[in-house]
């Protein structure tokens, strides 16, 4: 004889006595013994494991919704329905399976929220709901799963904030919440999970700063990339032995901890960071940067005008690169410079007159470029200059008389060199014997 209701999980018969005049009510319960699921009959008392996973045998044949009657298999310890085509919501009756150790519903097409009743499964060590279409927030009741070691919620559509109750899960070792729409701040209570090894919160919409309390000595991998985190990375991150750190594509501001590499910091939007300059894909804190030596670094492109924001610079050395374009006039804002070396590049255009504002300069080296035009008379203001090199360019016109205001030993070609240009006589008396070879064919 065929069963009339193959998806009914239980024979649970209750007889209610009719209530009439002069009669009391009677209740008789016939204990359930069987559950029928997906064409198979399970004895409630004997069923501790239910594995319909299609991961290894490529079955993946379960379709439809998870029947609520599954909640009657109260002796279950392992429930694995992963890698199928299940749809619909996770039935709240699953919270009746209080003996569960492993619950794996990953890689299906389940929708709706994570039922709060899941917090009843206090014996769980492994909870896997990954790669579904779950929505809503993570229920705070999840904090009741104090024996949980593995939590996989990634690749869903979960939203809202992480409940602070997650910090109660002190046995958790792996937490992967990536690829959702989680928002709000990262709860510092994560730091209570002192056994946590892997924490992946990447590709969400988290905002606010990174709480220093979240880092623990047990952590080896943490992924926070592709969020909207702001502020600074706490220096506490360097107190721990991380194998993998991911902070890319956020809005985190320098200064960055020394233990965090450039790759882990790629893609930061620092537009809202005060006192920070980005140059050649690196970030510099204006207040802290007094030396910028990027010589022989294969730099290309133009010198960014933002370099003028580094007003505390005393040394700027960009020599030996492949920089092109003009010297930005903003370089004249670096009034604390004592050394400016732009030699050995492919810079073009004229020498900006604003360099004459750098009255603290001791050394100016613009040699071996393709600079053209006149030598600005404002360079005569650089009365602290002791080393001056303009050789091997295409400078034209006459040398301004103001150059003789400089206190340079003109006769020492280790301190002064202006040769191999197209500078025209007459030359100022202080240097007329030291101008070296000049191309004067275009001179009047």
Buried (B, 14 or more C-beta within 10 A) or exposed (E): EEEEEEBBBBBEEEEEEEEEEEEEEEEEEEEBEBBBBBEEEBEBEEBBEBEBBBBEEEEBEBEEBBBBBBBBBBBBBBBBBBBBEBBBBBBBBBBBBEBBBBBBBBBBEBBBBBBBBBBBBEBBBBBBBBBBEBBBBBBBBBBBBEBBBBBBBBBBEBBBBBBBBBBBBEBBBBBBBBBBEBBBBBBBBBBBBEBBBBBBBBBBEBBBBBBBBBBBEBBBBBBBBBBBBBBBBBBBBBEBEBEEBBBBBBBBBBBBBEBBEEEBBEEBBBEEBEBBBBBBEEBBBBEEBEEBEBBEEEBEEEBBEEBBBBEBBBBBBBBBBEBBBBBBBBBBBBEBBBBBBBBBBEBBBBBBBBBBBBEBBBBBBBBBBEBBBBBBBBBBBBEBBBBBBBBBBBBBBBBBBBBBBBEBEBEEBEBBBBBBBBBBEEBBEBBEEBBBEBEEEEEE
